[in-house]
Amino acid sequence: MSEGLEVVNVVGSGEFDLELDLEVLARDLGDVAEYDPDGHTGMHIRLSNGALVTLYRTGSYHIVGIESEQGLTESREELIERLQRLEIQFDPSADGFGVRNIVCTGDYGEAVNLNALTIGLGLENVEYEPEQFPGLVYRPEGFDAVVLVFASGKLVITGLTTLNTASQVLDSVSADISELLP
């Protein structure tokens, strides 16, 4: 009964083996960089594809705002090119870069009674406090994921690192809903 999985954000991170002077780096990068040491310990860099990089003085970095693994790889490559153009010396192949989280949306295809679903799924795997948040927070067994289920049937799946696993979670949660709410 579930309908397609749509990727809305892919998050990646890595760590270059170097210490950076973020004030100097922000000045050298120009308009694409934003650094406010009083407000945040990291520097933000906006890449040409819209991705946002947060780079720390320790050399660790996170990339967010991309909707595909290919786009994430391209973002990392652009970051490396920008740093190398400034003649910063480091080994980009040793940064341990990888996908850390994929956020997807899906649709069960019909309205869901969240009160009944909470009871059916069991309180040990579910958080549902409609006064605090309109969705049910579900941690399905067998997956290291969090699924937000809304009364409209919309789903948000997060905490995974592969699309294949996200698809399996969508199928599993949809089957759980179908079984519990005939």
Secondary structure as UniProt FT lines:
FT   STRAND          3..15
FT   HELIX           22..29
FT   HELIX           30..32
FT   STRAND          33..34
FT   TURN            37..39
FT   STRAND          43..46
FT   TURN            48..49
FT   STRAND          52..55
FT   TURN            57..58
FT   STRAND          60..66
FT   HELIX           69..85
FT   TURN            86..87
FT   HELIX           92..94
FT   STRAND          98..107
FT   HELIX           114..121
FT   TURN            123..124
FT   STRAND          126..127
FT   TURN            130..132
FT   STRAND          136..138
FT   TURN            141..142
FT   STRAND          146..149
FT   TURN            151..152
FT   STRAND          154..160
FT   HELIX           163..180
//
